[in-house]
């Protein structure tokens, strides 16, 4: 039996799962998102991820008006 097949057979219940702690950089230092206040959590959810390659192909920054 291959290693891939063995991993596919593993099933976890919700009780067995461990929550993932998400950290982000704020004002030059790292903090867990869980410790943010309601407003900062909302800002974090609205963030958009981008890559330098995608911005370079677009030709201009989407933030400038």
VMD Tcl script that draws the C-alpha trace (Angstrom):
set ca {
  {0.00 0.00 0.00}
  {1.42 3.42 -0.92}
  {1.93 6.29 1.51}
  {-0.63 8.40 -0.38}
  {-3.29 5.74 0.03}
  {-2.67 5.54 3.77}
  {-3.09 9.31 4.17}
  {-6.37 9.27 2.26}
  {-7.78 6.72 4.69}
  {-7.23 9.00 7.71}
  {-10.48 10.64 8.85}
  {-10.64 13.09 11.76}
  {-13.72 14.08 13.67}
  {-14.24 17.72 14.68}
  {-13.31 16.81 18.27}
  {-9.90 15.52 17.08}
  {-9.04 18.63 15.08}
  {-6.84 21.39 16.47}
  {-7.75 25.00 15.67}
  {-5.27 26.92 13.55}
  {-3.94 30.15 15.02}
  {-3.55 32.86 12.36}
  {-0.95 35.60 12.89}
  {-0.45 38.75 10.88}
  {1.94 41.67 10.88}
  {0.53 44.89 12.35}
  {2.56 48.10 12.66}
  {5.85 46.22 12.29}
  {5.23 43.35 14.70}
  {3.29 40.08 14.58}
  {0.07 39.45 16.50}
  {-2.55 36.69 16.50}
  {-5.74 37.70 14.68}
  {-7.75 36.14 17.52}
  {-6.63 38.97 19.85}
  {-7.89 41.75 17.53}
  {-10.88 43.90 18.45}
  {-14.03 43.72 16.30}
  {-13.02 46.56 13.98}
  {-9.53 45.22 13.33}
  {-10.94 41.73 12.66}
  {-13.25 43.30 10.06}
  {-10.30 45.06 8.42}
  {-8.37 41.78 8.33}
  {-11.28 40.01 6.60}
  {-11.42 42.74 3.91}
  {-7.73 42.45 3.00}
  {-6.92 41.32 -0.52}
  {-3.87 39.18 -1.27}
  {-1.80 40.01 -4.32}
  {1.42 38.99 -6.00}
  {4.06 41.27 -7.43}
  {3.82 39.42 -10.75}
  {0.10 40.15 -11.09}
  {0.62 43.84 -10.32}
  {3.48 44.07 -12.84}
  {1.32 42.45 -15.55}
  {-1.54 44.84 -14.80}
  {0.78 47.77 -15.49}
  {-0.37 50.06 -12.68}
  {-1.30 49.95 -9.05}
  {-5.01 49.36 -8.52}
  {-4.93 51.63 -5.45}
  {-4.03 54.86 -7.28}
  {-6.79 57.09 -8.56}
}
mol new
graphics top color blue
foreach p $ca { graphics top sphere $p radius 0.5 }
foreach p [lrange $ca 0 end-1] q [lrange $ca 1 end] { graphics top cylinder $p $q radius 0.2 }
display resetview
